[in-house]
């Protein structure tokens, strides 16, 4: 991915709206799976003001490692053993760090720990794992559990992204923005960005989440069919029509998944834990 181009685009979006982004993609014709399939949802997540409350979800069965209980996936990583990037392709760090933690894992013993270090200059900062795929179709899905353990008030980061390169050098990005609030009652927004036009659209949200508590996210998106859905703790928060990405060039289409934290510009210290990441690629 051309990180500088994405940095400038996200930097403008963050400055204008106080936001950043994440995704998971999946054919919307596929029925919603239960919470055990979405990277293990956690407790205490509230919907936005206009939505019904999201029910709590039970944690995964402690006696069984998460990935051992999953089928039909392209990538599954529960961060319980081994080094990083694990099942992912690589880890990338700039003004941040990527590591493994055994202190607060959602399903012990391990979790992914990502950090951004406070910056006083305008530049991009990231700490994430990346996976790349040659798509067999137009859909992909990403699910995981996340816990923001440290965040400065009134700032925003991207907590994950799906990027579809439909032409050499042209990409379409859907992501989740995490907005930190001074009172700790934070929120998430699902957003899309088109590199070729600079178009930024909020798709769904804001939805309330509580800092330093586990919750799960899963974005189901079919970029070419033009539909996307966000699941929070295994509950659908709605679906929206997506802007069409640039026309694909044969042999040029790639899909990249980013799991971690990213922002642009001046910011404080951030820390986030991830567990039970699963990518389905029908």
FIFI-395351 format. One record per residue: x, y, z of N, C-alpha, C in turn; residue number from 1. Coordinates in nm, 2 decimals. Layout:
% residues N
REC   n_px   n_py   n_pz  ca_px  ca_py  ca_pz   c_px   c_py   c_pz num
REC      X      Y      Z      X      Y      Z      X      Y      Z NUM
...
END
This chain:
% residues 282
REC   n_px   n_py   n_pz  ca_px  ca_py  ca_pz   c_px   c_py   c_pz num
REC   0.08  -0.12   0.00   0.00   0.00   0.00   0.09   0.12   0.00   1
REC   0.04   0.23  -0.07   0.12   0.35  -0.07   0.08   0.43   0.06   2
REC   0.16   0.41   0.16   0.13   0.46   0.29   0.12   0.62   0.30   3
REC   0.20   0.69   0.22   0.20   0.83   0.22   0.06   0.89   0.17   4
REC   0.02   0.83   0.06  -0.11   0.87   0.00  -0.22   0.85   0.10   5
REC  -0.23   0.73   0.17  -0.33   0.70   0.26  -0.32   0.80   0.38   6
REC  -0.20   0.83   0.42  -0.18   0.91   0.54  -0.24   1.05   0.52   7
REC  -0.21   1.11   0.40  -0.27   1.24   0.37  -0.42   1.24   0.37   8
REC  -0.47   1.13   0.31  -0.62   1.12   0.30  -0.68   1.11   0.44   9
REC  -0.63   1.02   0.52  -0.68   1.00   0.65  -0.66   1.12   0.74  10
REC  -0.54   1.18   0.72  -0.51   1.30   0.80  -0.62   1.41   0.78  11
REC  -0.66   1.43   0.65  -0.76   1.53   0.63  -0.89   1.49   0.68  12
REC  -0.93   1.36   0.68  -1.05   1.32   0.73  -1.05   1.33   0.88  13
REC  -0.94   1.30   0.95  -0.94   1.31   1.09  -0.95   1.46   1.14  14
REC  -0.88   1.55   1.07  -0.88   1.69   1.11  -1.02   1.74   1.09  15
REC  -1.09   1.70   0.98  -1.22   1.76   0.95  -1.33   1.71   1.04  16
REC  -1.33   1.58   1.07  -1.44   1.51   1.14  -1.40   1.45   1.27  17
REC  -1.28   1.45   1.31  -1.24   1.38   1.43  -1.25   1.23   1.42  18
REC  -1.22   1.17   1.31  -1.24   1.03   1.29  -1.13   0.96   1.21  19
REC  -1.14   0.83   1.21  -1.05   0.73   1.14  -1.12   0.60   1.12  20
REC  -1.06   0.49   1.06  -1.14   0.39   1.00  -1.10   0.24   1.01  21
REC  -1.20   0.14   1.00  -1.17  -0.01   1.00  -1.27  -0.09   0.91  22
REC  -1.23  -0.21   0.87  -1.32  -0.29   0.79  -1.32  -0.44   0.81  23
REC  -1.42  -0.50   0.77  -1.42  -0.64   0.74  -1.52  -0.66   0.63  24
REC  -1.49  -0.75   0.54  -1.57  -0.76   0.42  -1.63  -0.90   0.41  25
REC  -1.75  -0.91   0.36  -1.80  -1.04   0.34  -1.93  -1.03   0.25  26
REC  -1.95  -1.13   0.17  -2.07  -1.12   0.09  -2.20  -1.11   0.17  27
REC  -2.28  -1.01   0.14  -2.39  -0.99   0.23  -2.50  -1.09   0.20  28
REC  -2.49  -1.17   0.10  -2.59  -1.28   0.08  -2.57  -1.39   0.18  29
REC  -2.45  -1.39   0.25  -2.42  -1.49   0.35  -2.50  -1.45   0.48  30
REC  -2.57  -1.54   0.54  -2.64  -1.51   0.67  -2.54  -1.47   0.77  31
REC  -2.58  -1.38   0.86  -2.50  -1.34   0.97  -2.47  -1.46   1.06  32
REC  -2.34  -1.47   1.09  -2.30  -1.58   1.18  -2.31  -1.54   1.32  33
REC  -2.31  -1.64   1.41  -2.33  -1.61   1.55  -2.20  -1.55   1.61  34
REC  -2.21  -1.50   1.73  -2.09  -1.43   1.79  -1.97  -1.51   1.80  35
REC  -1.98  -1.64   1.81  -1.85  -1.72   1.81  -1.77  -1.71   1.69  36
REC  -1.84  -1.67   1.58  -1.77  -1.66   1.45  -1.70  -1.53   1.43  37
REC  -1.73  -1.42   1.51  -1.68  -1.29   1.47  -1.57  -1.25   1.56  38
REC  -1.48  -1.33   1.60  -1.37  -1.29   1.68  -1.40  -1.26   1.82  39
REC  -1.50  -1.33   1.88  -1.53  -1.33   2.02  -1.58  -1.19   2.07  40
REC  -1.70  -1.16   2.06  -1.75  -1.03   2.11  -1.74  -1.02   2.26  41
REC  -1.72  -0.90   2.31  -1.71  -0.87   2.45  -1.83  -0.80   2.51  42
REC  -1.83  -0.77   2.64  -1.94  -0.71   2.70  -1.95  -0.56   2.69  43
REC  -2.07  -0.50   2.73  -2.08  -0.36   2.76  -2.06  -0.27   2.64  44
REC  -2.13  -0.29   2.53  -2.12  -0.20   2.42  -2.26  -0.15   2.40  45
REC  -2.28  -0.02   2.39  -2.41   0.04   2.37  -2.42   0.09   2.22  46
REC  -2.54   0.09   2.17  -2.56   0.14   2.03  -2.56   0.29   2.04  47
REC  -2.57   0.35   1.92  -2.59   0.50   1.91  -2.72   0.54   1.96  48
REC  -2.74   0.67   1.97  -2.86   0.72   2.03  -2.99   0.67   1.96  49
REC  -2.98   0.65   1.83  -3.10   0.61   1.76  -3.12   0.46   1.75  50
REC  -3.04   0.38   1.81  -3.04   0.24   1.79  -3.07   0.17   1.93  51
REC  -3.13   0.05   1.92  -3.16  -0.03   2.04  -3.02  -0.08   2.10  52
REC  -3.02  -0.09   2.23  -2.90  -0.14   2.29  -2.85  -0.27   2.24  53
REC  -2.72  -0.29   2.23  -2.66  -0.41   2.18  -2.65  -0.50   2.30  54
REC  -2.70  -0.63   2.30  -2.69  -0.72   2.41  -2.55  -0.76   2.44  55
REC  -2.52  -0.79   2.57  -2.39  -0.85   2.60  -2.38  -0.99   2.54  56
REC  -2.25  -1.03   2.52  -2.23  -1.16   2.46  -2.13  -1.23   2.55  57
REC  -2.15  -1.36   2.56  -2.07  -1.45   2.64  -1.93  -1.46   2.58  58
REC  -1.83  -1.47   2.67  -1.69  -1.49   2.61  -1.68  -1.63   2.55  59
REC  -1.57  -1.65   2.47  -1.55  -1.78   2.41  -1.53  -1.89   2.51  60
REC  -1.55  -2.01   2.48  -1.52  -2.13   2.57  -1.37  -2.13   2.60  61
REC  -1.34  -2.11   2.73  -1.20  -2.10   2.77  -1.12  -2.23   2.75  62
REC  -1.19  -2.34   2.74  -1.11  -2.47   2.73  -1.07  -2.50   2.59  63
REC  -1.12  -2.42   2.49  -1.08  -2.44   2.35  -1.02  -2.32   2.29  64
REC  -0.90  -2.33   2.23  -0.84  -2.22   2.16  -0.94  -2.17   2.05  65
REC  -0.95  -2.04   2.04  -1.04  -1.98   1.94  -1.03  -2.04   1.80  66
REC  -0.91  -2.04   1.75  -0.90  -2.08   1.61  -0.92  -2.23   1.59  67
REC  -0.90  -2.31   1.70  -0.93  -2.45   1.68  -1.08  -2.48   1.67  68
REC  -1.16  -2.38   1.71  -1.31  -2.40   1.70  -1.37  -2.34   1.57  69
REC  -1.28  -2.29   1.48  -1.33  -2.22   1.36  -1.31  -2.31   1.24  70
REC  -1.40  -2.29   1.14  -1.38  -2.35   1.01  -1.40  -2.25   0.90  71
REC  -1.37  -2.29   0.78  -1.40  -2.21   0.66  -1.35  -2.06   0.67  72
REC  -1.22  -2.05   0.70  -1.16  -1.92   0.71  -1.03  -1.91   0.62  73
REC  -1.00  -1.79   0.59  -0.87  -1.77   0.51  -0.76  -1.75   0.61  74
REC  -0.78  -1.68   0.72  -0.68  -1.66   0.82  -0.74  -1.65   0.95  75
REC  -0.68  -1.71   1.05  -0.73  -1.71   1.19  -0.61  -1.69   1.28  76
REC  -0.61  -1.60   1.37  -0.50  -1.58   1.46  -0.56  -1.54   1.60  77
REC  -0.53  -1.62   1.70  -0.58  -1.59   1.84  -0.46  -1.54   1.93  78
REC  -0.34  -1.53   1.87  -0.23  -1.47   1.94  -0.19  -1.54   2.07  79
REC  -0.22  -1.67   2.08  -0.20  -1.75   2.20  -0.06  -1.81   2.21  80
REC   0.01  -1.82   2.10   0.14  -1.88   2.10   0.22  -1.83   1.98  81
REC   0.35  -1.85   1.98   0.44  -1.81   1.87   0.46  -1.66   1.86  82
REC   0.55  -1.63   1.77   0.59  -1.49   1.75   0.49  -1.41   1.66  83
REC   0.52  -1.29   1.63   0.45  -1.21   1.54   0.53  -1.19   1.41  84
REC   0.47  -1.18   1.29   0.32  -1.15   1.27   0.23  -1.27   1.28  85
REC   0.27  -1.39   1.32   0.18  -1.50   1.33   0.13  -1.54   1.20  86
REC   0.00  -1.56   1.18  -0.06  -1.59   1.05  -0.07  -1.48   0.96  87
REC  -0.04  -1.36   1.00  -0.04  -1.24   0.91   0.09  -1.24   0.83  88
REC   0.09  -1.15   0.73   0.21  -1.15   0.64   0.33  -1.08   0.70  89
REC   0.30  -0.96   0.77   0.41  -0.89   0.83   0.35  -0.79   0.93  90
REC   0.44  -0.73   1.01   0.41  -0.63   1.10   0.48  -0.50   1.06  91
REC   0.41  -0.39   1.08   0.46  -0.26   1.04   0.45  -0.16   1.16  92
REC   0.56  -0.09   1.18   0.56   0.01   1.30   0.63   0.14   1.25  93
REC   0.56   0.25   1.29   0.62   0.38   1.27   0.56   0.47   1.38  94
REC   0.65   0.51   1.47   0.61   0.59   1.59   0.51   0.51   1.67  95
REC   0.53   0.38   1.67   0.45   0.29   1.75   0.51   0.15   1.77  96
REC   0.44   0.06   1.83   0.50  -0.07   1.85   0.39  -0.18   1.84  97
REC   0.43  -0.30   1.80   0.34  -0.41   1.79   0.41  -0.53   1.87  98
REC   0.33  -0.58   1.96   0.38  -0.69   2.05   0.27  -0.78   2.09  99
REC   0.31  -0.88   2.18   0.21  -0.98   2.23   0.20  -0.96   2.38 100
REC   0.08  -0.96   2.43   0.05  -0.94   2.57  -0.02  -1.06   2.63 101
REC   0.01  -1.09   2.76  -0.06  -1.20   2.83  -0.13  -1.15   2.95 102
REC  -0.14  -1.01   2.96  -0.20  -0.95   3.08  -0.35  -0.95   3.07 103
REC  -0.41  -0.91   2.96  -0.55  -0.88   2.96  -0.62  -0.95   2.84 104
REC  -0.57  -1.06   2.79  -0.63  -1.13   2.68  -0.78  -1.15   2.70 105
REC  -0.85  -1.14   2.59  -1.00  -1.17   2.60  -1.02  -1.32   2.62 106
REC  -0.95  -1.40   2.54  -0.94  -1.54   2.56  -0.80  -1.58   2.58 107
REC  -0.76  -1.60   2.71  -0.62  -1.62   2.74  -0.56  -1.75   2.67 108
REC  -0.43  -1.75   2.65  -0.33  -1.67   2.73  -0.28  -1.54   2.66 109
REC  -0.30  -1.53   2.53  -0.24  -1.42   2.46  -0.33  -1.32   2.38 110
REC  -0.28  -1.20   2.36  -0.35  -1.10   2.28  -0.24  -1.02   2.20 111
REC  -0.28  -0.95   2.10  -0.20  -0.86   2.02  -0.21  -0.72   2.09 112
REC  -0.09  -0.66   2.12  -0.08  -0.53   2.18  -0.02  -0.43   2.08 113
REC  -0.10  -0.32   2.05  -0.05  -0.22   1.96  -0.05  -0.08   2.03 114
REC   0.06  -0.01   2.01   0.07   0.12   2.07   0.12   0.23   1.97 115
REC   0.07   0.35   1.99   0.12   0.47   1.93   0.17   0.56   2.03 116
REC   0.29   0.62   2.00   0.36   0.71   2.09   0.33   0.85   2.06 117
REC   0.31   0.94   2.16   0.26   1.08   2.14   0.36   1.15   2.05 118
REC   0.30   1.23   1.96   0.37   1.31   1.86   0.33   1.45   1.86 119
REC   0.43   1.54   1.83   0.40   1.68   1.83   0.42   1.74   1.69 120
REC   0.44   1.65   1.59   0.45   1.70   1.45   0.35   1.63   1.36 121
REC   0.32   1.68   1.24   0.22   1.63   1.15   0.29   1.52   1.06 122
REC   0.26   1.40   1.09   0.31   1.28   1.02   0.22   1.16   1.05 123
REC   0.24   1.06   0.98   0.16   0.94   1.01   0.23   0.85   1.11 124
REC   0.14   0.78   1.19   0.19   0.69   1.30   0.10   0.56   1.29 125
REC   0.17   0.45   1.29   0.09   0.32   1.28   0.17   0.21   1.35 126
REC   0.09   0.11   1.40   0.14  -0.01   1.45   0.04  -0.12   1.42 127
REC   0.07  -0.20   1.32  -0.04  -0.30   1.28   0.03  -0.42   1.22 128
REC  -0.06  -0.52   1.20  -0.03  -0.64   1.12  -0.10  -0.63   0.98 129
REC  -0.04  -0.68   0.88  -0.10  -0.68   0.75  -0.10  -0.81   0.68 130
REC  -0.21  -0.83   0.61  -0.23  -0.96   0.53  -0.27  -0.91   0.39 131
REC  -0.22  -0.98   0.29  -0.25  -0.95   0.15  -0.31  -1.07   0.08 132
REC  -0.41  -1.05  -0.01  -0.47  -1.16  -0.08  -0.49  -1.13  -0.23 133
REC  -0.49  -1.23  -0.31  -0.54  -1.22  -0.45  -0.68  -1.27  -0.44 134
REC  -0.78  -1.18  -0.46  -0.92  -1.21  -0.44  -0.97  -1.32  -0.54 135
REC  -1.05  -1.41  -0.48  -1.12  -1.50  -0.57  -1.26  -1.46  -0.60 136
REC  -1.30  -1.35  -0.55  -1.43  -1.29  -0.57  -1.43  -1.15  -0.52 137
REC  -1.55  -1.09  -0.49  -1.56  -0.95  -0.45  -1.57  -0.93  -0.30 138
REC  -1.58  -1.03  -0.22  -1.61  -1.02  -0.08  -1.50  -1.07   0.01 139
REC  -1.49  -1.01   0.13  -1.40  -1.06   0.23  -1.46  -1.01   0.37 140
REC  -1.43  -1.08   0.48  -1.48  -1.04   0.61  -1.36  -1.04   0.71 141
REC  -1.37  -0.95   0.80  -1.27  -0.94   0.91  -1.35  -0.93   1.04 142
REC  -1.32  -1.01   1.14  -1.38  -1.00   1.27  -1.27  -1.01   1.38 143
REC  -1.29  -0.94   1.49  -1.20  -0.95   1.60  -1.26  -0.89   1.72 144
REC  -1.19  -0.91   1.84  -1.23  -0.84   1.96  -1.12  -0.74   1.99 145
REC  -1.16  -0.62   2.05  -1.07  -0.51   2.07  -1.09  -0.45   2.20 146
REC  -0.99  -0.40   2.26  -1.00  -0.33   2.39  -0.90  -0.21   2.38 147
REC  -0.95  -0.09   2.39  -0.87   0.03   2.39  -0.83   0.06   2.53 148
REC  -0.71   0.04   2.57  -0.66   0.05   2.71  -0.61   0.19   2.74 149
REC  -0.57   0.27   2.64  -0.53   0.40   2.67  -0.56   0.49   2.55 150
REC  -0.61   0.61   2.58  -0.65   0.70   2.47  -0.66   0.84   2.52 151
REC  -0.61   0.94   2.45  -0.63   1.08   2.48  -0.77   1.13   2.45 152
REC  -0.83   1.21   2.53  -0.96   1.26   2.50  -0.97   1.35   2.38 153
REC  -1.08   1.34   2.30  -1.10   1.42   2.19  -1.00   1.40   2.08 154
REC  -0.96   1.28   2.06  -0.87   1.24   1.95  -0.93   1.11   1.88 155
REC  -0.88   1.08   1.76  -0.93   0.97   1.69  -0.82   0.89   1.62 156
REC  -0.85   0.76   1.60  -0.76   0.67   1.53  -0.83   0.58   1.44 157
REC  -0.76   0.52   1.35  -0.82   0.41   1.27  -0.78   0.28   1.34 158
REC  -0.87   0.19   1.36  -0.84   0.07   1.43  -0.84  -0.06   1.34 159
REC  -0.84  -0.04   1.22  -0.83  -0.15   1.12  -0.89  -0.10   0.99 160
REC  -0.85  -0.17   0.88  -0.89  -0.13   0.75  -0.89  -0.24   0.65 161
REC  -0.98  -0.24   0.55  -0.97  -0.33   0.44  -0.95  -0.23   0.32 162
REC  -0.84  -0.27   0.24  -0.81  -0.19   0.12  -0.82  -0.27   0.00 163
REC  -0.89  -0.23  -0.10  -0.91  -0.30  -0.23  -0.84  -0.22  -0.34 164
REC  -0.74  -0.28  -0.39  -0.67  -0.21  -0.51  -0.73  -0.26  -0.63 165
REC  -0.81  -0.18  -0.70  -0.88  -0.22  -0.82  -0.81  -0.18  -0.95 166
REC  -0.71  -0.09  -0.94  -0.62  -0.06  -1.05  -0.48  -0.05  -0.98 167
REC  -0.38  -0.06  -1.06  -0.24  -0.04  -1.01  -0.23   0.11  -0.96 168
REC  -0.21   0.12  -0.83  -0.20   0.25  -0.77  -0.33   0.32  -0.73 169
REC  -0.44   0.26  -0.76  -0.57   0.31  -0.72  -0.64   0.22  -0.62 170
REC  -0.69   0.27  -0.51  -0.75   0.19  -0.41  -0.87   0.25  -0.35 171
REC  -0.95   0.16  -0.29  -1.08   0.19  -0.22  -1.06   0.13  -0.08 172
REC  -1.09   0.22   0.02  -1.06   0.18   0.16  -1.19   0.20   0.24 173
REC  -1.22   0.09   0.32  -1.33   0.10   0.42  -1.27   0.07   0.56 174
REC  -1.30   0.15   0.65  -1.24   0.14   0.78  -1.33   0.19   0.90 175
REC  -1.28   0.16   1.02  -1.35   0.20   1.14  -1.27   0.30   1.21 176
REC  -1.34   0.41   1.25  -1.28   0.52   1.32  -1.32   0.50   1.47 177
REC  -1.22   0.51   1.56  -1.24   0.51   1.70  -1.23   0.66   1.75 178
REC  -1.33   0.72   1.81  -1.33   0.85   1.86  -1.32   0.84   2.01 179
REC  -1.22   0.90   2.07  -1.20   0.90   2.22  -1.27   1.03   2.27 180
REC  -1.34   1.01   2.38  -1.41   1.13   2.44  -1.35   1.15   2.58 181
REC  -1.35   1.27   2.63  -1.29   1.30   2.76  -1.35   1.22   2.88 182
REC  -1.48   1.19   2.87  -1.55   1.11   2.97  -1.53   0.96   2.96 183
REC  -1.46   0.92   2.86  -1.44   0.77   2.84  -1.55   0.70   2.77 184
REC  -1.67   0.77   2.74  -1.78   0.71   2.66  -1.75   0.73   2.52 185
REC  -1.67   0.64   2.46  -1.62   0.66   2.33  -1.71   0.61   2.22 186
REC  -1.68   0.63   2.09  -1.77   0.58   1.99  -1.69   0.54   1.86 187
REC  -1.76   0.46   1.78  -1.70   0.41   1.66  -1.78   0.46   1.54 188
REC  -1.72   0.47   1.42  -1.79   0.51   1.30  -1.73   0.43   1.19 189
REC  -1.81   0.38   1.10  -1.76   0.31   0.98  -1.76   0.41   0.86 190
REC  -1.65   0.41   0.79  -1.63   0.51   0.69  -1.56   0.45   0.57 191
REC  -1.58   0.51   0.45  -1.52   0.47   0.33  -1.44   0.59   0.27 192
REC  -1.33   0.55   0.20  -1.25   0.65   0.13  -1.21   0.60  -0.01 193
REC  -1.23   0.69  -0.11  -1.19   0.66  -0.25  -1.07   0.74  -0.28 194
REC  -0.96   0.67  -0.31  -0.83   0.74  -0.33  -0.84   0.83  -0.46 195
REC  -0.90   0.78  -0.56  -0.90   0.85  -0.69  -0.97   0.99  -0.69 196
REC  -1.07   1.00  -0.61  -1.15   1.12  -0.60  -1.13   1.20  -0.47 197
REC  -1.08   1.13  -0.37  -1.06   1.19  -0.24  -1.20   1.19  -0.16 198
REC  -1.29   1.12  -0.21  -1.43   1.11  -0.14  -1.42   1.04  -0.01 199
REC  -1.48   1.10   0.10  -1.48   1.04   0.23  -1.63   1.04   0.27 200
REC  -1.68   0.93   0.31  -1.82   0.92   0.35  -1.83   0.84   0.48 201
REC  -1.91   0.89   0.57  -1.95   0.81   0.69  -2.06   0.72   0.65 202
REC  -2.04   0.59   0.68  -2.14   0.49   0.64  -2.24   0.46   0.75 203
REC  -2.18   0.43   0.87  -2.27   0.39   0.98  -2.21   0.45   1.11 204
REC  -2.30   0.48   1.21  -2.25   0.53   1.34  -2.28   0.68   1.35 205
REC  -2.24   0.74   1.46  -2.16   0.68   1.57  -2.23   0.58   1.66 206
REC  -2.16   0.48   1.71  -2.21   0.39   1.81  -2.12   0.39   1.93 207
REC  -2.18   0.39   2.05  -2.11   0.41   2.17  -2.04   0.28   2.21 208
REC  -1.92   0.30   2.26  -1.84   0.19   2.32  -1.77   0.24   2.44 209
REC  -1.73   0.15   2.53  -1.67   0.19   2.66  -1.52   0.16   2.65 210
REC  -1.44   0.26   2.69  -1.29   0.24   2.69  -1.25   0.14   2.80 211
REC  -1.15   0.07   2.77  -1.09  -0.03   2.85  -1.18  -0.15   2.88 212
REC  -1.27  -0.18   2.79  -1.36  -0.30   2.80  -1.36  -0.36   2.66 213
REC  -1.36  -0.49   2.66  -1.36  -0.57   2.53  -1.49  -0.55   2.46 214
REC  -1.49  -0.54   2.33  -1.60  -0.55   2.24  -1.56  -0.61   2.11 215
REC  -1.65  -0.65   2.03  -1.61  -0.71   1.90  -1.67  -0.63   1.78 216
REC  -1.59  -0.64   1.67  -1.63  -0.57   1.55  -1.62  -0.67   1.44 217
REC  -1.72  -0.66   1.34  -1.71  -0.74   1.22  -1.77  -0.65   1.11 218
REC  -1.70  -0.63   1.01  -1.76  -0.56   0.89  -1.77  -0.65   0.78 219
REC  -1.89  -0.66   0.73  -1.92  -0.74   0.61  -1.94  -0.65   0.49 220
REC  -1.85  -0.67   0.39  -1.85  -0.58   0.28  -1.83  -0.65   0.15 221
REC  -1.91  -0.61   0.05  -1.89  -0.65  -0.09  -1.88  -0.53  -0.17 222
REC  -1.76  -0.49  -0.20  -1.73  -0.36  -0.27  -1.80  -0.36  -0.40 223
REC  -1.79  -0.47  -0.48  -1.84  -0.46  -0.61  -1.99  -0.47  -0.62 224
REC  -2.05  -0.54  -0.52  -2.20  -0.54  -0.52  -2.25  -0.41  -0.46 225
REC  -2.17  -0.33  -0.39  -2.20  -0.20  -0.34  -2.28  -0.20  -0.21 226
REC  -2.25  -0.30  -0.12  -2.33  -0.31   0.01  -2.23  -0.34   0.12 227
REC  -2.25  -0.28   0.24  -2.17  -0.31   0.35  -2.25  -0.31   0.48 228
REC  -2.21  -0.40   0.57  -2.28  -0.41   0.70  -2.18  -0.41   0.82 229
REC  -2.21  -0.35   0.93  -2.13  -0.35   1.05  -2.20  -0.43   1.15 230
REC  -2.12  -0.52   1.22  -2.17  -0.60   1.33  -2.09  -0.55   1.45 231
REC  -2.16  -0.53   1.56  -2.10  -0.49   1.69  -2.15  -0.59   1.79 232
REC  -2.05  -0.66   1.85  -2.09  -0.77   1.95  -2.19  -0.87   1.88 233
REC  -2.17  -0.90   1.76  -2.25  -1.00   1.69  -2.38  -0.96   1.65 234
REC  -2.41  -0.83   1.67  -2.55  -0.77   1.63  -2.53  -0.68   1.51 235
REC  -2.61  -0.69   1.41  -2.60  -0.60   1.30  -2.65  -0.46   1.34 236
REC  -2.56  -0.36   1.31  -2.59  -0.22   1.33  -2.65  -0.15   1.21 237
REC  -2.67  -0.23   1.10  -2.72  -0.17   0.98  -2.63  -0.20   0.86 238
REC  -2.68  -0.16   0.74  -2.60  -0.17   0.62  -2.62  -0.05   0.54 239
REC  -2.53  -0.02   0.45  -2.53   0.10   0.36  -2.48   0.06   0.23 240
REC  -2.52   0.14   0.13  -2.47   0.13  -0.01  -2.33   0.20  -0.01 241
REC  -2.24   0.14  -0.08  -2.10   0.19  -0.09  -2.08   0.26  -0.22 242
REC  -1.99   0.36  -0.22  -1.95   0.42  -0.34  -1.88   0.32  -0.43 243
REC  -1.90   0.32  -0.56  -1.83   0.22  -0.64  -1.68   0.25  -0.65 244
REC  -1.60   0.15  -0.64  -1.45   0.18  -0.66  -1.42   0.19  -0.80 245
REC  -1.30   0.23  -0.84  -1.26   0.23  -0.98  -1.27   0.10  -1.05 246
REC  -1.30   0.10  -1.18  -1.31  -0.03  -1.25  -1.18  -0.11  -1.24 247
REC  -1.20  -0.24  -1.22  -1.09  -0.33  -1.20  -1.01  -0.35  -1.33 248
REC  -0.88  -0.36  -1.32  -0.80  -0.40  -1.43  -0.76  -0.55  -1.41 249
REC  -0.77  -0.63  -1.51  -0.74  -0.77  -1.50  -0.60  -0.79  -1.45 250
REC  -0.59  -0.87  -1.34  -0.46  -0.90  -1.29  -0.41  -0.80  -1.19 251
REC  -0.48  -0.69  -1.17  -0.42  -0.58  -1.08  -0.49  -0.58  -0.95 252
REC  -0.60  -0.64  -0.93  -0.68  -0.63  -0.81  -0.61  -0.71  -0.69 253
REC  -0.60  -0.64  -0.58  -0.54  -0.69  -0.46  -0.63  -0.65  -0.34 254
REC  -0.63  -0.73  -0.23  -0.70  -0.70  -0.11  -0.60  -0.70   0.00 255
REC  -0.59  -0.59   0.08  -0.50  -0.59   0.20  -0.59  -0.56   0.32 256
REC  -0.55  -0.63   0.43  -0.62  -0.62   0.56  -0.52  -0.57   0.66 257
REC  -0.56  -0.46   0.73  -0.47  -0.41   0.84  -0.54  -0.42   0.97 258
REC  -0.47  -0.48   1.07  -0.52  -0.50   1.20  -0.43  -0.43   1.30 259
REC  -0.47  -0.32   1.36  -0.39  -0.24   1.44  -0.44  -0.10   1.45 260
REC  -0.35   0.00   1.48  -0.39   0.14   1.50  -0.31   0.23   1.41 261
REC  -0.38   0.33   1.36  -0.32   0.43   1.27  -0.38   0.57   1.29 262
REC  -0.30   0.67   1.27  -0.35   0.81   1.27  -0.25   0.89   1.20 263
REC  -0.29   1.02   1.18  -0.20   1.12   1.11  -0.21   1.25   1.19 264
REC  -0.10   1.31   1.21  -0.09   1.44   1.28  -0.05   1.43   1.42 265
REC  -0.07   1.54   1.49  -0.03   1.54   1.64  -0.13   1.46   1.72 266
REC  -0.08   1.38   1.81  -0.17   1.30   1.89  -0.10   1.26   2.02 267
REC  -0.18   1.21   2.12  -0.12   1.16   2.24  -0.10   1.01   2.23 268
REC  -0.07   0.95   2.35  -0.04   0.80   2.35  -0.17   0.72   2.34 269
REC  -0.16   0.62   2.26  -0.27   0.52   2.24  -0.22   0.38   2.26 270
REC  -0.31   0.30   2.32  -0.28   0.16   2.33  -0.41   0.07   2.31 271
REC  -0.39  -0.03   2.23  -0.51  -0.12   2.20  -0.47  -0.26   2.20 272
REC  -0.56  -0.35   2.25  -0.54  -0.49   2.25  -0.64  -0.55   2.15 273
REC  -0.59  -0.65   2.08  -0.67  -0.73   1.98  -0.66  -0.88   2.01 274
REC  -0.77  -0.95   1.99  -0.77  -1.09   2.01  -0.87  -1.16   1.91 275
REC  -0.84  -1.28   1.88  -0.93  -1.36   1.80  -0.97  -1.30   1.67 276
REC  -0.86  -1.27   1.59  -0.89  -1.21   1.45  -0.91  -1.32   1.35 277
REC  -1.01  -1.30   1.27  -1.05  -1.40   1.17  -1.09  -1.34   1.04 278
REC  -1.03  -1.38   0.93  -1.06  -1.33   0.80  -1.13  -1.44   0.72 279
REC  -1.24  -1.41   0.67  -1.31  -1.51   0.58  -1.32  -1.45   0.44 280
REC  -1.29  -1.53   0.35  -1.27  -1.49   0.21  -1.34  -1.58   0.11 281
REC  -1.47  -1.58   0.11  -1.55  -1.67   0.03  -1.52  -1.66  -0.12 282
END
